[in-house]
Amino acid sequence: MPTYHEILTADLSTLTTAAERWDGMAKDFNKQETAYRRDVHGITLRPTFAGESQQAANARFSVRLTEFQSAQTEAKAIASLLRETHTRFVDLRKKLESARDDAIAKGMKVSDQGVVSLDDDKLTTRDRQRLATDTDYGLSMRKSVTSWQAHIDQCVKDVDDADKGVEVAFTTVVKGPDMGDGTVPGFNGKAQGDIDKYEAQEADDIARRVAKGEKVSPADLAELRRTFRDNKGDKAFSQTFLNGLGPDNTIKFTNALNDLAYSSDKSHENVYMDLQSALADTVANATQVPGSVADMPPGSPKFKAWLDSADGAFYRQWTQELEKYGTKNYGSKSNPLCGYQSFVSMMQHSDTKYDDQFLYQMGDDLIAADKTHSGLFTEWGPGHDGIRADALDGLLAVMSQNPDAATHFLDPAGNGSGADHVGNDHLNYLLDSRQWPKHVLDGVGYSETDESLSHTGLGAALEAATTGQAPGGYHSVGQHTEPQARILQHTIDTLNSVNQAKKLPTNLTLPLAHILTAYTPDTHEINAQSDSRFELPPGSTGSTWSDKDGAHITVARDSLTKLMRGIANDPTAFGHVYAAEQHHAHDLLAALPQDASKTVISNRITDCSRAMGAYDGVRADIIFGERFNKTQWSADFNHGLSSSLSTALMFKPKKPEFLGMAGDMATRALDLYTYESNKEHIAEANLKATEDNVKLYAAGQHDVENMVRMWGQSRGNDINSDWTKQYVHVGQQDYNYGRDRALDVLRADR
């Protein structure tokens, strides 16, 4: 392994010098070929030379002539490899030098051997005192040294990986399928001047042996890992490797890695999982497509034209074969394993973002397979370790890591413009038409249950598609695009039309809660009914629209209420959307100008109170419905309401036209409001479920009361002043109105 010092001091110019000499050797061989063709091989072509002796001489002389030609090919290939080696090493050395310089700029010292330490000469007196007395500061400095050392060490390792790749190429370039007649050492007439191709060929050989179940040495596996590391991000290598392996052997390779990791050789699981990740990255790199789904969706004339080009040749051939082997059974009859299941599960190990067009086409192909082959993605019995049975839902999970891809795939309006427009029914199929795969036990008895991970991928993809951000967290309120809002609009309308809004699939609940927090300004207006642009008659469907704040949804209030009731089956999730409304209402009040008129203030309090009432109508239906453990539900709800993830860190409203109170006072008012609210919710959970208690429902009224009082106090008004009380009264009246409307919707739908 080359050392730090050797890398920085090596004379790399010798590589280009050697390349020039090999080019000169090729020219000399060309001269010899010309002379040999004229003076020796040419004799056998003269009409005066005939018979068996002529034939024998011609055959022997032709072999020698070919060797002169092969020698030129090999010499030129070696020259090309030397130049590529020079380019690689120069680039890698620059990266090492840059890492060293960056470390020095951050107060480090780097020795000639690459050892990193604090540069004492750059430490101030204050720094020295802190190092001696402040444990945390000292630990931070040590971590910084360790981090820079790891960075430099990785740069050295990258050179070592490249060096071994060069060794592979130079070892292989002098070998070939046609190396003369055996009487003298031959030359490689098929030599190539491309390091990537030689590395890909060796990697392909090792991967094929793994796929066949052959015993592969630790050294070969280490070499395969090194090759993947050395070529990470290299599209040419990725396509060469996958083109040689083909989809069939790629699937067999990933199946073999899974078997080794989970069954045959668990002690080296990390090795096989690392190879899975490297293989997934290779697929992601090899399948990159120019443009995007937005302008060149699969199926469009523009996309088809690219497929027919030289640049699209690999993609076209490989995806066509993947479609062929995707439905092939690689398992047994009793526990089948289709190619798509293995392939998509492997894709989930990638650290590289997949191209949106590739994901779109994969999704199209999987939906087609899902429709054509009944039960293709069913999970039978124990299934297969490391492999998700529902490949379509698994692909949606992969797609969620590329939010733009998820948006394009689920947008019911389709993609592309003019002649290149391509429509799709993906979202409708997933929400309505699809028969979601089951988990089947077929032994002593037969039973079907929902797959435990059912809809997880769809939930993640919906979250990414409607927010433009990766799923799994809480999304700041920002400007949504038309496609993002359109997907949410269609989702809410469809879930209501198929009567699933109130009884959501379990794994859709939390993602939909995450989504609604990002659309709180819209849901607030729908429940407040103060803006006609958000109003729709009960049971009807609307469309999205845009203004300076981005795109908005227009959903019937009863449809939104039913969806919120479905989310409330998960009390923590409902606590999050409830908290988002609390924050939004608080911020709307805080944004009122100091000189706002009574009418403006009353209208703002009315809107906020109606919206809060709508949420509490849903909560009332839960707590007084006798279908839950009320105390536990309320405890979980309060956890979601007050957890750090559901505070202002995740809810960032647009900048108000006027901030009526200082930041610290606003935060303090909101904290007091939330604290008092939590106490009321816990107390209410212990009430007996009676019709009278549903009507009284004091906790929600107190929420509004606290909200208005804390806001009034922030404006310099006593919480018990007549000024405050009049607005509390307004708020409580409209809270009751909003709550009762929500309860009416839910009761009518029972």
Sequence and secondary structure as in RCSB ss.txt:
>XXXX:A:sequence
MPTYHEILTADLSTLTTAAERWDGMAKDFNKQETAYRRDVHGITLRPTFAGESQQAANARFSVRLTEFQSAQTEA
KAIASLLRETHTRFVDLRKKLESARDDAIAKGMKVSDQGVVSLDDDKLTTRDRQRLATDTDYGLSMRKSVTSWQA
HIDQCVKDVDDADKGVEVAFTTVVKGPDMGDGTVPGFNGKAQGDIDKYEAQEADDIARRVAKGEKVSPADLAELR
RTFRDNKGDKAFSQTFLNGLGPDNTIKFTNALNDLAYSSDKSHENVYMDLQSALADTVANATQVPGSVADMPPGS
PKFKAWLDSADGAFYRQWTQELEKYGTKNYGSKSNPLCGYQSFVSMMQHSDTKYDDQFLYQMGDDLIAADKTHSG
LFTEWGPGHDGIRADALDGLLAVMSQNPDAATHFLDPAGNGSGADHVGNDHLNYLLDSRQWPKHVLDGVGYSETD
ESLSHTGLGAALEAATTGQAPGGYHSVGQHTEPQARILQHTIDTLNSVNQAKKLPTNLTLPLAHILTAYTPDTHE
INAQSDSRFELPPGSTGSTWSDKDGAHITVARDSLTKLMRGIANDPTAFGHVYAAEQHHAHDLLAALPQDASKTV
ISNRITDCSRAMGAYDGVRADIIFGERFNKTQWSADFNHGLSSSLSTALMFKPKKPEFLGMAGDMATRALDLYTY
ESNKEHIAEANLKATEDNVKLYAAGQHDVENMVRMWGQSRGNDINSDWTKQYVHVGQQDYNYGRDRALDVLRADR
>XXXX:A:secstr
   HHHHHH  THHHHHHHHHHHHHHHHHHHHHHHHHHHTGGGGGSTT  SHHHHHHHHHHHHHHHHHHHHHHHH
HHHHHHHHHHHHHHHHHHHHHHHHHHHHHHTTEEE TT  EEE GGG  HHHHHHHHH HHHHHHHHHHHHHHHH
HHHHHHHHHHHHHHHHHHHHHHTT  S   SSSS    TT  S HHHHHHHHHHHHHHHHHTT    HHHHHHHH
HHHHHTTT HHHHHHHHHHHHHHHHHHHHHHHHHIIIII GGGHHHHHHHHHHHHHHHHHHT  SS TTTS TTS
HHHHHHHTSSTTHHHHHHHHHHHHHHT B S SSS  BHHHHHHHHHTT SS   HHHHHHHHHHHHHHHHHSTT
TT EETT BTTB S HHHHHHHHHTTSHHHHHHHH TT B  GGG B   HHHIIIII    EEEEESSSEEEEE
 TTTTHHHHHHHHHHHHSS SSS        HHHHHHHHHHHHHHHHTT SSS  HHHHHHHHHHHHHTHHHHHH
HHHT  GGG   TT B   EEETTEEE  B HHHHHHHHHHHTTSHHHHHHHHHHHHHHHHHHHHTS TT  HHH
HHHHHHHHHHHHHHHHHHHHHHHTTTSS HHHHHHHHHHHHHSGGGSTTT      S   S HHHHHHHHHHHHH
HHHHHHHHHHTS   HHHHHH HHHHHHHHHHHHHHHHHTT  TTSHHHHHHHHHHHHHHHHHHHHHHHHHHHT 
